[in-house]
Amino acid sequence: MKVQVTAILLFLLGNIVHSQEFKFEKEVINYGKITLGSDGIRTFEFTNIGDAPLIIKEIKSTCGCTVPKKPERPIMPGEKGEISISYDTKRPGGFSKAITIFSNAKQERKLLKLKGFVEKAIQ
């Protein structure tokens, strides 16, 4: 009997702990063709569609040319949030980068992507 009660409590606790969830407007940002040295800041917008506060613990990028900025406070249920990404547009050519978000959501790791092509300025 004790084993059954313990198992039920652990199951319920597991569901409570992971009842936060992201819903992103876009999971890929396509910069398209942009000019060398232009503004490389873009934003991933999302909503917490869960029923508990969503906490973004950390965001890692695949290289130093992509700098993410996470929300500093928890995102409450139903609330919108955003993750800003700054890409170094002083590097000409095509790019395809990813960031990984670590959070307390059901899916603890979430991968988002950026892509585009930085053109040299016409002189």
Buried (B, 14 or more C-beta within 10 A) or exposed (E): EEEEEEEEEEEEEEEEEBBBBBEBEEEEBEBEEBEBEEEBEBEBEBBBEBEBBBBBEEBEBBEEBBBBEBBEEBBBBEBEBBBEBBBBBEEBEEBEBBBBBBBBBEEEEBEBBBBBEBBEEEE
